């Protein structure tokens, strides 16, 4: 098996989705929805997004339960060109499940039962051979796995000379302590996550820049704040606003994962960060025009031909 240029560490969930006319308020029942099931989990979404955006196999480090959801996910990953040799099966634990509500505008509300995802340990990262890290170029992870496991992955990746990307979702202020951000080359929060982590409102441009600079001061070399339809802010030595793409959104689920997977591929190919962010914006824009998480993720040909 040829070595992967991209390693992804993260979560695996099965998404149980209801698309309805509106998101219910607390205590409210909303009728008239349509139900479907899809493969999801931020880590899995990002790994599949990267595999579709790339011509290469992507190595995925994750955990599933020994149940029907886990077996279905494992079979699906093989079809998506993922190297699943480091996909752990946890006996007597359920696989992760996400309950997702989507309204007519594409906005969503998500509740997750992590299940086996919380059994992915630093020892599982240590079990990945040095050769796998040695031959890779980019390591991508998020925060749906235990923080100590994420930290071990980032540490091994940095020691091996990889470019590291951390998508801090869901936001966890603990990453701003204990030097973890010093292991991150590119931090990719959305505007809400950036506000939580930096303690600075990101509702306007000056606030977004200030939040990005604060996160740099805490250790991250570069910061890309995603802004939905408004594109993204890329902050390294300079500040660059990358415009969003004009599309009609139907489902925002996995838009950020589409962005991160495509960003990882572009950076692994040696593209500058701003150019990589532009390609990632296209991938995210395509994703929001389709329902579901992994079903919405774009192929390389679609990203390259996208004219939105």
C-alpha positions in Angstrom: 0.0 0.0 0.0 1.5 3.4 -1.0 2.1 5.8 1.8 -0.5 8.6 2.4 0.4 12.3 2.3 -2.4 13.1 4.7 -3.2 11.7 8.1 -6.5 12.4 9.8 -7.3 11.7 13.4 -10.9 12.1 14.5 -14.4 10.9 15.2 -16.8 8.5 13.4 -20.5 9.0 13.8 -23.7 7.8 12.1 -25.9 10.8 11.4 -29.6 10.5 12.0 -31.1 13.5 10.2 -34.5 15.1 10.2 -35.0 17.9 7.7 -38.0 20.0 8.7 -39.6 23.4 8.2 -37.9 24.9 11.3 -35.7 24.1 14.2 -37.8 23.3 17.3 -37.5 25.6 20.3 -37.1 23.9 23.8 -40.2 21.9 24.5 -41.6 22.3 21.0 -42.4 19.5 18.6 -42.2 20.3 14.8 -44.0 18.1 12.4 -43.5 17.6 8.7 -39.9 16.5 8.6 -38.1 14.0 6.3 -35.7 11.5 7.8 -32.5 10.0 6.4 -29.3 8.3 7.7 -25.8 9.2 6.6 -22.2 8.6 7.5 -20.7 11.4 9.6 -18.5 12.5 12.4 -16.1 15.4 12.0 -13.0 13.2 11.7 -14.6 10.9 9.2 -16.1 13.8 7.2 -12.7 15.5 7.0 -10.9 12.2 6.0 -13.5 11.5 3.3 -13.4 15.2 2.1 -9.6 14.9 1.8 -9.8 11.6 0.0 -12.3 13.0 -2.6 -10.3 16.2 -3.1 -7.1 14.2 -3.6 -5.8 11.6 -5.9 -4.2 9.7 -3.0 -5.3 7.4 -0.2 -5.8 9.1 3.2 -4.9 7.4 6.4 -7.6 7.6 9.1 -7.0 7.1 12.8 -10.2 6.6 14.7 -12.5 4.2 16.7 -15.8 2.6 16.2 -18.0 0.3 18.2 -18.5 -3.4 17.5 -22.0 -2.8 16.1 -23.9 -2.4 12.9 -23.1 1.3 12.6 -19.3 0.6 13.1 -19.3 -2.2 10.5 -21.2 -0.1 8.0 -18.7 2.8 8.5 -15.7 0.6 8.1 -17.0 -0.8 4.8 -17.9 2.7 3.6 -14.4 4.0 4.4 -12.8 1.3 2.2 -15.0 2.5 -0.7 -13.8 6.1 0.0 -10.1 5.3 -0.5 -9.2 5.6 3.2 -6.5 3.5 4.8 -8.3 2.0 7.8 -5.5 -0.1 9.3 -5.5 2.2 12.3 -9.3 2.2 12.7 -9.9 0.7 16.2 -13.0 -1.4 17.0 -14.0 -1.2 20.6 -15.8 -4.2 22.0 -19.1 -3.7 23.9 -19.2 0.0 23.0 -21.7 1.7 20.7 -20.4 3.6 17.7 -20.8 7.4 17.8 -24.2 8.8 16.8 -25.3 12.3 15.9 -28.9 13.5 15.9 -29.2 16.4 13.4 -32.0 18.7 12.8 -32.0 20.9 9.6 -34.4 23.7 8.8 -35.5 25.0 5.4 -32.6 27.6 5.3 -30.0 24.9 5.8 -29.3 25.8 9.5 -28.8 22.9 11.8 -28.8 21.8 15.4 -26.7 18.7 16.4 -26.5 16.5 19.5 -23.8 13.8 19.6 -23.4 10.6 21.6 -19.7 10.0 21.3 -19.6 6.3 22.1 -16.4 4.5 21.0 -14.9 7.8 19.9 -14.0 8.5 23.5 -12.0 5.2 23.6 -9.4 6.4 21.1 -6.3 6.8 23.3 -2.8 8.1 23.0 -1.6 4.5 22.9 -3.6 4.1 19.7 -1.7 7.0 18.2 1.6 5.5 19.4 0.7 2.2 17.7 0.8 3.9 14.3 4.3 3.1 12.8 6.9 5.9 12.5 7.0 5.2 8.7 3.3 6.3 8.4 4.2 9.7 9.8 7.6 9.9 8.0 6.0 9.6 4.6 3.1 12.0 5.2 3.0 15.8 4.7 -0.1 17.0 6.6 -1.8 15.9 9.8 -5.4 17.1 10.4 -7.4 16.6 13.5 -10.4 18.1 15.4 -11.8 18.0 18.9 -14.4 15.2 18.8 -11.8 12.9 20.2 -10.2 12.9 23.7 -7.9 16.0 24.0 -5.0 13.9 25.2 -5.2 11.8 22.1 -5.4 14.8 19.8 -2.4 16.3 21.6 -0.4 13.0 21.1 -1.3 13.0 17.4 -0.2 16.7 17.0 3.0 16.0 18.9 4.0 13.0 16.8 3.2 14.8 13.6 5.3 17.8 14.6 8.2 15.6 15.6 8.0 14.0 12.2 8.0 17.3 10.4 4.4 17.3 9.2 2.3 20.5 8.8 -0.4 20.3 11.4 -4.0 21.5 11.1 -6.3 21.7 14.1 -10.0 22.3 13.5 -11.0 23.3 17.1 -14.6 22.0 16.9 -16.3 21.8 19.1 -14.6 24.7 20.8 -12.6 23.7 23.9 -10.8 26.4 25.8 -8.4 23.8 27.3 -6.4 23.9 24.0 -5.3 27.5 24.9 -3.5 26.1 27.9 -0.5 23.9 28.4 1.2 24.8 25.1 -1.0 22.7 22.9 -1.4 25.5 20.3 2.4 25.5 19.9 1.9 22.2 18.1 -0.5 23.7 15.5 0.7 25.2 12.2 -2.8 26.2 11.0 -5.8 26.6 13.4 -9.2 26.7 11.6 -12.0 27.8 13.9 -15.2 29.2 12.6 -16.2 32.7 13.9 -18.1 31.3 16.9 -15.3 29.0 17.9 -12.7 31.8 17.5 -14.7 34.0 19.8 -14.9 31.3 22.5 -11.2 30.5 22.3 -9.9 34.0 22.1 -12.5 35.7 24.3 -13.0 38.3 21.7 -16.3 39.0 19.7 -15.9 38.2 16.0 -19.0 39.9 14.8 -17.0 42.4 12.7 -13.7 42.4 10.8 -11.6 44.1 13.5 -12.9 41.6 16.0 -12.1 38.6 13.8 -8.6 39.9 13.2 -8.0 40.5 16.9 -9.2 37.0 17.7 -6.9 35.5 15.1 -3.9 37.5 16.5 -4.8 36.4 20.0 -4.8 32.7 19.0 -1.4 33.3 17.3 -0.1 34.8 20.5 -1.2 31.6 22.3 0.9 29.5 20.0 -0.7 28.8 16.6 1.5 29.8 13.8 -1.3 30.7 11.4 -5.1 31.0 11.8 -7.9 30.7 9.2 -11.3 31.8 10.6 -14.1 30.4 8.5 -17.0 32.8 8.0 -19.7 30.8 6.2 -21.1 32.6 3.2 -18.6 35.4 3.8 -15.6 33.3 3.1 -12.7 33.2 5.5 -10.0 35.3 7.1 -6.4 34.1 6.6 -3.9 35.4 9.2 -0.2 34.7 9.0 2.2 37.6 8.9 -0.5 39.4 7.0 -4.3 39.5 7.0 -6.1 38.3 3.9 -9.9 38.2 3.4 -10.9 35.4 1.0 -14.4 36.1 -0.4 -17.1 33.4 -0.1 -18.8 31.7 -3.0 -22.3 32.6 -4.1 -24.5 29.5 -3.8 -28.0 28.6 -2.6 -27.5 26.7 0.7 -29.7 23.8 1.6 -27.8 22.1 4.5 -24.8 23.5 6.3 -23.9 20.1 7.8 -20.2 19.3 7.2 -19.4 22.6 5.4 -16.5 23.1 7.9 -15.3 19.6 7.4 -15.4 20.0 3.6 -13.3 23.1 4.1 -10.7 21.4 6.3 -10.3 18.3 4.1 -9.8 20.3 1.0 -7.4 22.7 2.8 -5.3 19.8 4.0 -5.0 18.4 0.4 -4.1 21.8 -1.1 -1.4 22.3 1.6 -0.1 18.8 1.1 0.3 19.7 -2.6 2.5 22.7 -1.6 -0.1 25.4 -2.4 0.2 28.7 -0.4 -2.2 29.1 2.4 -4.4 31.8 0.8 -4.7 29.7 -2.4 -5.4 26.6 -0.3 -8.2 28.6 1.5 -9.8 29.6 -1.8 -10.0 26.0 -2.9 -11.3 25.0 0.5 -14.0 27.7 0.2 -15.2 26.0 -3.1 -15.4 22.7 -1.4 -17.5 24.1 1.5 -19.7 26.0 -1.0 -20.5 22.8 -2.9 -21.2 20.9 0.4 -23.9 23.4 1.5 -25.9 22.8 -1.7 -26.4 19.1 -0.9 -28.1 17.3 2.0 -26.1 15.3 4.6 -22.6 15.2 5.8 -20.4 12.8 3.7 -22.9 12.7 0.8 -22.4 16.4 0.3 -18.6 16.3 0.0 -17.1 17.3 -3.3 -14.7 15.5 -5.6 -11.5 17.0 -6.9 -13.0 17.5 -10.3 -16.0 19.3 -8.8 -13.7 21.6 -6.8 -11.6 22.5 -9.8 -14.5 23.2 -12.1 -16.6 25.1 -9.6 -17.4 28.6 -10.7 -19.5 30.0 -7.8 
